[in-house]
Amino acid sequence: MTYDNDPDGLYDSSWRFLDWMHRRVVEDARGDHLDVSHTAPRNRFWLGRLASESAVINSPLGHRAEKLDPCAIGIRLRPATAGPWTLKLAVRFHCWEPQPDGTFSKSSLVSAMINATVAQDGTLSDNGANSIATQLGVLGLAGRSAEIRVDLETWREHDELVVSFVNTSDEPDKNTPDTHLYEVALKVSGLATTDFQLESLPDSFRYDRSVAAIGINCGVEKTNSGFRTSDTITVDKNRPRYWNHSAPQPDFTFDTLSIDPLPQLRQLIESAREWGDEHWGSEALAARSTGWTAAMHAEAEKASAAYTAEVERLERGYDALVTDPQLLQALKLASAAIRHAAAGKYDAWRPFQIGFLISALPGVIDPDDAQTVDTVWFATGGGKTETYLGLLVTAIIYDRLTGKSEGITAWTRFPLRMLSLQQTQRFADALAGAELERRKHGIGGAPISLGFYVGQGGTPNSIPLEGEPNAVDRSMPVRYQVLLRCPFCRNEQITMRFDRARWTLEHVCGKAACPWGDNPLPFYIVDQEIYRFLPTVVVGTLDKAALVSMQTAMRGFFGPPAGVCSKPEHGYTFASRSKSPSGCLVPGCNGTRRPLGMDASRWAPSFRLQDELHLLRDSLGAVDSHYESLLDHLQNALTGTRAKIVASSATLSGVERQVDVLYRRDVRVFPQPGPALNESFWSESNTVPARRYVAVAPRGVTLEFVSDRALNTLQSCVRELVDNPAGVCGSLGIPVQHAAHLISQYGVDLVYGNTVRDVEAARRSAETEFPYSVNAESLTGGTPFEDVRRILERLDTPESDFASRIHLIAASSMISHGVDIDRFNIMVMKGLPLTTAEFIQTSARVGRRWPGIVYVLHRITREREVATYAQFDKFITQGDRFVEPIPITRASRRVLALTAIGAEEARRLAVHEYTAGTALTTITKLRNHYRDAGVTAKTETDALTDALGLDGPLDELLRRDINEWAISYFDNLTDPATQAKWPSDLSPSGQPMRSLRDVEEGVPITGEE
């Protein structure tokens, strides 16, 4: 098959090879091409087998036995007419027999084709048992028997038939140790049927809930004449085409948009409007509305209005470009900057990317737009990161053009503990492009820079004069390398060094021709350096927001610092401390504080970006909702402004309520979904396969066994290609010159585990369970930083010798966010991830550039996984509808007990200390200042109520708690006999959180080894 944009046929070869690998996995799992086995079949084959009914009934596992090693497969059907019904039934299977030499031999095929009638009472005229018994007798297979059964269910609105094939053989004994049936298949034809409607999904004008038939302990496939069982459920998803209009796509290349974007954007908006008239107009909806309920009509009208508003938003963005020449210049330079970041991998914006950027431009220039959170929603792998990077760079250039010459423009937060190095590199590449454009066009201000804000465990919080990290240890800097390459020239030979004069830990590019020169790269990884230099963009983990209550220098994240140190390269200063009267953060600095050169209102960040919004849920979401309000409160108090929030999410489920709880703002999603599945103005379904999803319900063996066997087969296929490229390629109709590409793209397997135990088990199995050497690595939140970088580098640039490469990566959820490796094209999931959103994110790690496959091994005794297996097709094609509602609330008294002291301490550090003009680090100083400034329990109650966003009509109980907390706090403060040593000790509810994840109390666990 030929595909668009596949001139050399590599994509077609990749799909053919992947399809062959998958067939091999299934064939090996069933034993299709084996006649002799040296291993007991029941210990080897894990698909297509049925245990005997009596063995299942008598199993000590009880009802779980039928799920773990079933005795029947079946197809549930809904007849289109009343009975009696005539059916054509066909079954087939093999048996395995032990031999005197210890081997096992496969029997000839046993099959039966039956023309049967099912009476109105459910009686089946011929169950096939006699025909099967005759064949088994001829083959000498004693103790084996099987039959077809039909159950008629009449209690629902429509009659339903369950056609089953049951292994009625004897239980295994000494003479017949294995009475399983193997390679079992059932076909049903000749019956007119109607579709089921999935009750787990609500009615929607946009989606089809119909299911033709339901498999019992198996998948089911529709044929020309009926249905047949399958041992796996396979769903192929195609790549989207990023333009869905009859008119030619406008020229969105970076080259064009960096010179004259307006004509192309005008064409985009006109096309979007035309498409809306054609697909969302009243006539179009009427043509689609057959069978719609009143609720579905209302839903469609609401969606139509949302699309119209989306187009109007594009118009607003376009008008802003026309009327604001500085904004237009910023957009042009942003396109040039992203061109630099793309480095030839792509040369143009996708329509939805430039569409989002244009629609979000009012948020760059209009303060009132901060009331709405703009959320990017697109299929994972579609380019969401580059989308909001384009917006960020536009905002940065606009800031520089309009007088914001320094300070933070955007603070980007990721919800995971470990921030992806690849994600960080993409930010660095884009900002390097922006800095080159700033220089090229003579735009003033400080160099555009990036801060990596993850702190201890990833990078240092600080580098002290004495202690760790050791400033005099020459091996120390290399442990903290973050960048994978120079963002200016893409040189991969980066040097790490610690400059004692500047007291900075630096990434340095040693390439002579680098446009940045030999200066340290504008990239900061030590927390205190980020406070000192306030890089243009700070990218980090969400939990670091808790430091607002402990670190006075966090003030630069929402307002102006105190001043600038008189010592060169020392950076900004903050509140005075005994060891640093000027507030400089360089150890031992004796410089003085100099005034800032920019108005206070310009220091506030224009944007707070939240990646993976859907992960802000449960306790993390509740705590963050308080801290988001706290950040708004502090920014408004110090600058009179409010940051615009932009988010990206893998799902739309419950996003309105989630955004309201988290940010007390409205939400606007871009792009709006179209009127039908896989059909919108911004994209449509293509014929190019992207990813194959395979649902597996293992039979009679553990999930670990299945994972090992599947991976063994997959690795064997690649090694066969390594050893015999001409033979393998010839059999598949693939040019032999494509072999090296296939070995590279399919030679590394990714195993996903829900727990660290699953991950480590997979890695250990690779070392012990394969008949050849397998190089395995693991990636979890606990993987050391330098190991993550080393592994990613090896994956990006594999060794020339296949034997020396990484063959298997065992990973936890850390792999699912921001890790983009083109060579990840095969995944084995050991059980469903805990949430559907996590499944969507994780499975999208494979097949990003080349065809990929995801094996989902279901834990078939778990009800959720049983349900997902039964409706796997819809689970994949309509995944967003299966996303669980996001549980989140800010109205939690328990959370308030944790966040109240954080808000109070943040106000002390960021507001009161600067009002006092002196450090408020002791009880006495704080008491005296509050007395003199008229700060009371009442004034702080009001301030904390605003700071924590608890001023709503339903928050009365929480406001009472705040008042009681504040009274207790001030009682402790004014008590002459107080035992408190530091201001945070005054809290009646404990110390401030050190991380937003410090919600659950730790439980000590002890035991003997």
N, C-alpha and C positions, 0 to 999 in steps of 0.2 A: 504494500500500500504506500502511496506517496502522500506527503504532507506539505502544506505551505511552509515556506521558509526552511526547507530541508533539502537544499540543492545537492548535497553530497550523500543523502540517504542515511546519515548517521542516526537520525531519530527513528526511522523505520527499522533499522538494524537493532537498535536498542529495544524497541518494543517486541520484536521477534525473539530476541534473546531472553528478555524478561518473561515472555509468555512460555517459552520452552522451560525455563527454570521452574516456573510455577507448575507446569504439567509434571515435571519430574518430582516435585515435592509431593503432589497428590498421589502420583503413581507409587512412589516409595512408601507412602503412608498406608496405601491399600495393599501393596504387593502385586500390582497389576502384571508386571512383566517377569515375575519370579515363578518358577516351577518347583524349586527346591530351596529350603531355608535351613540354615544351620542353627538358627535360634527359634525357640518356641514361638509360633505365630502370635499367640496372645500377648507375648512380651515384646513384640516387634511392631505389629501393625496397629495403627491408632485411628484409622478412618475406615468406613464401610463395613464394620463388623457388628454382629448382633450376638449377645449372650443368650443362653437358653432361658426361657420364661421361668421354668422351675428354679433355676439357679438364682434368678433375680428375686423371685418371691421368697425364697428361703434364705436370702442373704442377711447376715447380721446388720448390714447397713440400712435395712428397712427401705423406706421410699426413696432414699438417696441412691440406692443401687440402680434404679431405672434411669436415673440421670447420668450416673457415672459410667455405666456400661449397659446400655439399653438392650431390651430384648425385641424391640419392634421399631419400625419406622412407618410413617404414614403421611397422608395428605388429607387435609380438611377442605371440603368443597361445599359450595352452596348451589344446589341444582336450580336451574332456571324454571323448571316445571314441577308439577306435583308427580309423585310416584304412581306406579312403579317406574324404576329407572333401569336402563340397559347400559352396561359398561364393558369396555375392553380392558382387561387387566393383564399385565405382564410382569413377571418377576424373574430375577436371576441371582445366582450366588455361586460361590465355590466353598469347598471344605478343605481342611488340611489334615493329613494323617501322619502320625509318627512312623519312622522306619527303623528297622533293626540296627542300622549303623548310627543311630542317634540323630539323623536328619529328619526333616519333615517334607512331605511332598504334597503338592496341590492337586486336588481332584479336577476332573473335567468339569465343564460348566453345567450347572443344573438350572434349567429355565422352564417356565410355564407361561403359556398364553391362553387366556380364558375369556370367552364371551359369557358374561354373567348378567343376571337380573337381580335387582334389589327390590324386594316387595315393599309395599307401603308400611309394613310393620318392621322393616329393616332386615328381613331374612335374605341371606345371600344364596343364590341358586347353586353356585359351585365355588368352593373356597380353594381349589387347586391342590388340596392336601394329597389326593390320590395320585395325581400326575407327578407330584414332587416325590412321593414315597416310592413310586415305581422306578424313577431315575436313580434315587439314592440306593435302592436295592440292587439295581444293575451294577452300580459302582462299588457295592460292598461297604457302604458307609453306615454301619450299624449305629443305632442310637440317635440318628439325626432325623428330624422332621420339621416341617414348616407349613404354614397356612396363611391364607388371606382372610382378613376379617373386615366387616363393615359395620360400623355403629351409626345408627340413625338418631340424631338429636333433634327433638321437636319443640323444645321449651323456649327457643328464641323466636323472634318474629318470622324467620324463614327456616325451613328445614335445612339441616346440614348433615352431610355424610362424611364420616371419617374412615378412609380406606387405609388399612394397616396391613403390613406384612410382618408376621410374628414367627420367631424361632421357637418352635415347640419341642425342641430336642430334649433328650434326657440331661440330667445334671452330669457334669464331668465325673468320671470315676477312674479307677485304676486301668480299666481296659480301654476306655475312651477318654483320655485326659483333656481333650479340647473339643467341646461341642458347639463352639462358636460357628456362625456362618460368616463368610468373608466376601468382600466385593459385592455387597448386597445392593440391589436396585429395584425400584418399583415404578411402573408406569400405569397411568390411568388415562383412558381416552374414550371418545364416543359419547361424552356426557356434556350437554349444554349447561353452562354455569353462569352465575352472576357474581359480581365482585363483593367482597367484604369491605366494610368501612372501618378503618382503625379508630377505635373508640378512645385511644390514648391521645389523639390529636384533635384539636377543636376544628370546627368548620372554618374554612377560609376561602375567599374568592381566588386566592393566589395559588393554592396548593391542592393536589389531588390526594385524597386519603384512601383511595381504593386499592385493594390487594386481591389478586385473582384467586389465590389459594394459599393455604398456610401449611408449612411443613411441621411434622411431629418428629422430634429427634433428628431432624435433617433439614436441608434446604429443599426448595422446590423450584423447578424451572418450567416455564410454559413452552410447549412444543406446538407444532402446526396443528396437531390433532388432540392435544390434551396437556397432561402434566407428567413430569418425572421427578424423582427424588435426586438430590445431589448431596455429596458428602461435605461440601463446603458451600458457602453462599458468597458469590462473587459479584461485586459492584464496581463498574468502571466509571470514573469521573473524567471528563474531558477538560482540556484547558479552555479558559474563556477567550473570546475575541474581544479586544478592548475598544470596539467601536460598533455601534448597531444603528446605522442610518444609511439610507440609500445614497446620500451624497458622499463624495470622497472625504476621508478624514482630513481635517486641517493639518497644516504643517506645524507640529509641535516639537520639532527638533530644537535642541538647546541653541544651535547656531542661529536659527531664525528668531526664536523668542528673545535671545539676548540682543537682537538688533531692532526688531519692530514687531512686537507681539500683538498689537491691537487688531490688525486685520484678521489674524487667525482666531483670536478670542471672540471677535464679533461673529465669525462664521460658526464657532462652537455654540454660542448662545442661540443663534438663529436655528441651528440644527436641533438643539435641545428643545426649543419651543415647538418646532415643527413635529418632532417625535412625540412630544406630549400631546399635541392636538390629535395626532393620528392614533395614539395608543391609550391615552387617558381621557379623551373627549367623551361626551355623553353617548355618541353613536358607537364608539369603540367599546365602551363598557356594556352597552345594551347588547351588542353582538356576543359578548362573552358571558352574559348573565343567565344563560339557561340553567335552571336548577338552583339558582341562588336564593338564599333566604333573605329576609329583610335585614338581618344583622350583617350578612355578607355584602349586601348592597351598601349599607351604611359604612362598612369598613372600606369598601372600594372608593366611595366618595371622599372619605377622609384621606385615603392614600393619594387620590388624584389631587386634592388640595395641597398636600404636602409636596408633591412634585412641582406644582405650579409655584409654590413658595420657594422651592429650590432654584427654579429658573430665575425668579425675581431676585434672589440673592446673588446669582451670577451677574445680573444686570447692575446691582449695587456695586459689586466689586469692579466691574468694567467702568462704571461711571467714576469711581474713585480714581482709577488709573488715568482717565481722561482729564480730570480736574486737578490732580495732584502730580506734578511732574517729578517730584522727589520719590513718590511711591512707584511711579512708572520706571524710574531709573533703578530703584531697588529691585523690582521684579526682573528687569533685564540682567542685572548683575547676579541675581540669584540663579537664573538659568545658566549663566556662564560658570558659576561656582559649582553647581551640580554636574555640569559637563566635566569639570575637573575631577569631581568625586567619582563619576562613572568610569573614567579612565578607559573608555572604549567598549565597556561591557554593554552599554546601551547608549543611545545618542538622542533620545527624545523623552518627553513626558508622556505617560499614558493619559488618555483623555480624562479619566476620573481624577488623576493626580493634579493636573493643571486646573481641573474644575474645582476641586476642593480649595486649592490655593487661591483662586480668584474669588470664590465665595467667602473665604475667610479674611480677605483683605480689609473689610470694614472693621474687623477686630484689631487691626494694626493702628488705625487712625481714630477710631471712635471709642472714647472711654465707656459710653453707655453699653456698648456691645459686650462688655465683660459680664453682663447679667446672664448671658447664654454660653453654655459649654458646647463648643463644636467638637463633635465626635466622628472620627473616621471609622467607617465600618466597611470592610471589604474582605474578600476571601484571603486567608493567610497565604502569604507568598505573592500577593498582588502588588506589593510595593508601598505598604502603609508607612514604613519608616522614612523612605525617601519623600513621601508626600508631606509629612509634617516637617521634615528637614528643609524642604523648599520654603515652607512658610517661615520657619525660624530664620533662615538666611535672609529672606526678604525683610523681616522685622529688624534684624541686626543692621543691615545696610541702611534701612530707613532711620533707625536710631542714630547712626553715625551722621547721616545727612541732615538730621534735624536737631543736632546739638547734644545728644547723649554720647559723650566721647569715651566713657569708661563705665565700669560696673556691669552687673549681670542683666542681660536681656531676657534670658529664659532659664528656668530651673526645671529639668526633666527628671521625672522619678519613675523608677521601675519597681514593681512590687516584690520581686524575688530577692533573696538574700545575696545572691551572686549575680552581678551584672555581667552580661555577655561581653566578652572582649571584642567580638566581631561587631556588635552593635556600637560599642564605643569607637571602634575604628571607623565606622561609617560616619559617625558624628565628626570625628577628627578630619576625615577626608573632605567633608562638605565645608567645614569651617576654614580649612586650609585654602580651599577654592575661594571662599569669601574674602579671606585676608589677601590673597593674591589680587583679586579684583579691587579691593580697597586701595592697595598700593598702586595698582596700574592706573586708577582713575584719580589719584591724589586726594582721596577722602581722608579727612583728619581723624584724630582720636587714637586711642590705644590699639595695639595689635589685637585682632580678633583671636580669642583664646578659648580653651576648653578645660574644664575641671572635672576630674574623675573622683566622685565623692562617695566612697563606699566604706572607708575607714578600716579599723583594725580587723584583721582576718583576711583582708584583701590588700590594702595599702595602709601606711602608717597614719595614725592620727596626728603625730608630731614626731620630730627628731630632736631629742633632748641633748643637752650638753653631755650628760652621762646617762647610761642605761641603754635600753633597746628601743628602736634600732640604733646600733652603734655607729655614730657618725664617723669614727676613724677606721671602721672595718671596710676595707676596699672591696670585699665581696658582697657587702650589703646592697648596693644599688641594683645589681642585676636581678635580685630576688623580686624586685617590684616593677619589672618592666611590664607595661600594659599594652602599648602600641605594638602591633604586629609588623608595621612598616612605617616609613616616613610618610605623613599625609601630603607632603608637598611634592616629593619626587618618586615615591613608592619604593625607595630603597629599603630592602629588608634587613640591612646590616645596621641596626640601631645600637648605639652605645649608651649605657647608663652610667651616670656619675653623680657624685655629691659635691656641690660647690660650697665650701665652707665660708667663702666671702659673702655670697648671697644667701647662704643657708637654705639651699634649694636642692631637691632631688630631681635630676634632669634626664630627659630623653634627648639624645643628640644624634643628628644625622651626619655621618662622616663623608657623605658624597660631595666631592668638590663642586659638581655642577648643580647642586640642590638650590632652587630659587630662594630658599630660606637662609642659606648660608650656613656658617658653622656655629651660630648661636643656638642655645638650647631651644628646643621646640616649644611653642606656646601651649603647653599641656601640663597641667598640675595634678599631682596624685596624692599629695600629703594634705590632710585636712587643713592644717594651719597655713599652708601655702595658698590654699583656695581662699581662706579668709583674708590673707594678706594682699592677694592680687585680684580677687573678685573677677574671675574669668567671665567672658561674654556669655558662655553657656556652661551651666553646671549639669552634669549627667550623673545620676547616682541612684541609690536604693531608697525606697520610700521610708524605711524605718529610721533613717538618719534625721528625719524631721523632728524626732524627739529631742535632739540636742538643742533645740531652741530654748529649752528650759535650763540648760546647763552651760552653754557656751555663749559668752557675751559677744563673741565675734560673729555669731550667726546673724547679727543685726544687718550685715551686708546683704543678706538674702531677701530682705524686705524693706530696707531703708538705707540711709547713708551711714557710712562708718564715722568715727569721731574726727578723723583727720588723716594726714599723710606723714609718715616718718621722715625726718630730715636726713636720715642716712640713705644713701643711694641704694636702690633695689630692695629696700626693706618693705615697701608697700604701705598698705593702709594701717591705721591704728584704731584701737577701740577703747573701751573703758579702762581707766587707770587701775593698776594693781601694784602691790608693794614691790614686786620684783621688776615692774615695768611701769614707771610713772607716766610715760608717754602713751602707754597702751600698745606699744609695738610688740609683735609676737615673736620676733627674733630673739633667741635666748641671749641675755646679757647686754642687750642694746641700751646705749645711753643717749640715744638721739632725742630730739624734741618733736612735739606734734605741730604740724603745719596745717593750715586750713585747706578745706576741699575747694576744688575749682568748678563745681557744678551745683546747680540748684538741687535742693533736697528731693523735690518731686521727681527728678530724672533718675535718681538712684534705684527706685523701685523696679523690680523686673516687670517687663511687659507681659510675660507669659509664664504660667506654670503648666507644664506638659505632664500628662499621666498616661503612661503606656500600660497596656493590658488592664484596662479599667475593670473588666469582668472579674479580676482576681481580688478586687477590694470588696470583701464580703465578710460575713460573720464578725468575729471579734476585731480583726484587723480593720475592716471597714468602719466599725463603730468607733474605734479609737481614732482612726484617721479623720473621720467626719469632724471630731472636736478639734483636731490639730489644723485641719483646713480652715475652719472658722477662726482659729487663733491666728493663723498667718494673715488672713484677710484683715482681722482686727489690728494687728501690729502694723501692717503696711499702711492701712488707712490712718492710724494714729501718727505715723512718722512722716508720711508723704501725701496724705489725702487722696491716694489713688487705690485702685483695685486691679489685681492681675487678671488678665484674660486666661481662662483655662481651656486647653485643647487636650483631647483624649483620643486614644485608639482602643478599639474593643473587638473581640472575636465574636461578639453576639449582641443582638438587640434586645434580648429577653429582659424585660423589667428595667430598661435603661433609664426611663423617665423618673421612676421612683428612686433608683440608685443615685442618680445625679442630684436629685432634690435632697436626699438625705446627706450625701457627702459634701455638697458644695452650696446648698441652698440657692441653686440657680436653675434656670430652664436648660433644656438640652435641644440641640439641633443635630440630627444625624445626617451624614453625607457619605456616600450617595444614598438616596432613597431607593428602596427595593422597587423593582418593576411590577407590572400587573400580573406576571406569571413567573414561575420558577425558572431561573437562568435566563430571564429576559428583562433587560432594562436598557435605557439609553446608553448607559456606560459600558455595558458588556452583554454578550450573548454566548450561548453554548457553541463550542467549536467541535470539529470532528477529530481533533488531535487528542489522543489519550494522555492524561497526565498521571493518573494514579489508579491503581487497582487495589480495592479493599477486599480482603478475604476473611470471612468469619469462620472460625474453626471451633467445633465442640469436640474436644478429644474424647475418645472412648476407651475406658478401661486402664488408662495410664495417667500419670501426673502431668501437670502443665510444664514442669521442668523437663520431663522426658520429651514431650512434644517439641518444646523450644529447641532442645539439643538436636533432635532428629531433623527438624526442618532446617536448622542452620547448617547441619552436617551436609545435607543434600545441596543446599544453596552454595556452600563453599566448594563442594565436590564439582559442581557444574563449572564454576569459574576455573578451578584447577584443571579440569578436563580441557577447557579452552586454552589454558596456558600451555599444556602439554601437546595438544593436537589442534592448533588453530585452523588448519586447512580442513580437517575432518568435521569439526563442529560447525564451522561457518558454512561449509558445503552442504551439510544436512539441513541447515536452516535457510539456505538461500541468501546468505549474508556475504558481502565482499570480505575476503580474508584480511584486507588492510584495515578493517574496522575492529579487528580483534583486540588491539592494544587499548582502544577506547573502551570497549566493553569490559575488559579486565579491570581497567581503572575505575569505571563508573559503577560496576557491580561486584567489585572485589572486597568491599567493606560492608559488613552487616551491622545494623543498629538494633540493639535489644533494649526495650523500654520496660522498666520495673516500677511498680507503684511504691515500693519501699526500698530502702537501702539494702535490706536482706535479699530482695529479688535481684537487685543489680549485682551484688557481690556473688550470688549463686551463679548467675549467668557468666560472670567473668571467670569464676573457678572452673565451671564446666568446660569452658573453652580450653583450659589448660589440661584437662584430664579426660574429657569424653570424646575427643575427636581423634581419628586415626592418623592425623598428620599435625604438624606444628601450626598453631594458630596464635598470632600475636594479638592479645586483647588488652584493652584499656577501659577504665571506668571513668565516668563523668557524673559527679554528684555535687551537691552543695558543699560537701566536705573535701572535695578534691583540692589539693594545694594550688594556689594561684599560678605558680610557675609551671606546674604539671598541666593545667588547663591550656596555657599558652603553647607549651611544647606539643601537646596532642593536636591542637587546632592547626599548628604549623605543619605537622606531619600529614594531617588529612588534606590540607590545602595543597601541599607540595609533596606528594608521595614519593618514596624512594623508587629508584629505577628498577630494582629487583623486587618482584612480587613477594618473594619469601620474606623480605625484610620489612614489608609494609605493615601497617595496622590492618587486621582483618576483621576485627569485631570491636564495637564500642558498646559497653553496657552502661546505660544512662538512666538517671532519674528525671524528675520534672524540669530540672535546670536546662535540659536540652530543648525544651519546648518553646523557649522564648529568646528570639534573637540569634540563634545559632543557625547559620545558613551555610551549609556545605553542599556544593553541587554533587559530591560523590556519595552523599547519603541518599540512596535510592531503594534500599531494602530495609524494612523494619519488621521486627517481631515484637508484638505487645503481649506481655505476660499478664493477661487480664485487662479488663477495661480500666482506664483511668477513673479517678474518683468522681469526676464531673464530666459532663458532655463537652463543656467549653475546653477542658484540658485535653480531651480526646481530639477535638478539632485542631487545637494548637499543636499537639504532639505529632499527630499523623501528618501534618503539613510540613514537617521537617524533611520528608522524603519527596522525591519527584519534583523538586523545585525547578530544575533545568531539563532533566531527562526523565523518561517514564519511570515511575516508582511503584512499589508494591508494599502493602501493609497487611501483615498477618495478625489478626486479632484473635488471640487464644482466649476463649471465654471460660471463666470459672462457672461451669454449668450448674453448680449447686446453689449459686447465688441468684435470688429472684430477679434482681435488676439486670444481671447479665443474661439470664434466660429470656427475659422480655426483649432485651435489645437484640439477641440472636434471632428471635422470632420475627422481628420487623427490621432486620438489618438493612434492607434496601432503602426503606424510608429514613432510617437512622442516618444513612450516608447522604442521600440526596436532599433531605430536608433537615439536616443536622441542627440548624439553629432553632427549630421548633421543639427539639428535645432538650434544649438547654434548660437546666433547672432554674426556677426563680431565684434571684439573688437575695439571700437572707441578710438584711442589714437594717440597723436602726441606730439613731443617735440618742434615743430616749432610754438610756440605760443608766440606772443609778450606780451599778457596779463599775461601769466605764467612767462615769463622772467622778467616782472616788479615786480613780487612777489619774484622771486628766486635770482635776482642779488645781493641784499643786504645780503641775506643769505649766498651766496658764498663768498662775500667780508668779512663778519664778521667771517665766519669759517676760512678763511685764516688769518685774524688778530689774532684770538685766537690760532690756531694750528700751524701756520708757523711764522708769523712776531713776535709774542711775544717771541718765543724761539730764534729767530735770534737776537732780541734786547737784550735778557737776562734780561728784566724787563717788568713790566706790561704796557700795552698800553691801559689803560682804560680811559684816558682823551684826549681831543682834542689836547692839547699842546704836550703831550708825543708822540702821534701818528704822529703829524705834524713833530716834530723834527726827529723822527726815519725815517720816509719816506724820509725826505730831506737828512739825512746823509747816508741812505742806497741806495739812488738812485731809490726809488720806485716812479713811475710816473703814470699818467693816461694811458700812452702807455704800460708800463710793466704790469699794472693791467688788462688792456683790453686783452692783450695776455693771462694772467693767467686765467682770468674769462672765456674767450672763451674756453680754455681747460677744466676748472673746470666744465662748464655747458655742455660740449660736443656739442658745436655749431661751429665746424670747418669743416663741410661738404660743398660740392659745392652749396647746395641750402640754406645755412644759411646766405648768405651775408647780407640780411636785418636785421637779428637778430644780426649779428656782428656789424653792424652800430649802432643798438640800444645800445649794450654793450659799444661801444666806447663813444657814447653820454652820457650814464649813468655815465661812469667813469670820463669823463671830468667834468660833473656837480658835481660829488662827490668830486673830487679834488679841484674844484673851491670853494666849501663850506669849505673844509678842510683848504685851504690856505687863506681864507677870514678872516682878523683880526677881523672883526665885526660880525662873524658868531654867530647865536643864538643857535647853537647846543650845547647841554650839554654833550652828550655821542657820541662815534663814530657812533653808529647806527643811530643817528639823522642826520648824514650827507647825508643819502640816499635821492635822489630825488624822490624815488618811495615808500617811507613809510618804516615801521619797518619790521624786519625779521618775517617770519611766526613762530608762536609758535607750530604749528602742521601742518603736510602735508595736513590736511583737511581744513585748513583755506583759502579756495579758494574763496568760495562764500561770498560776503559781506552780513552781517546781516541786516535785515530790521526790524526796531522797529514796533511792533504791539501793539496798545492800544485799550482799549474798556471798556465798563461798565459790571459789573457782572450782 
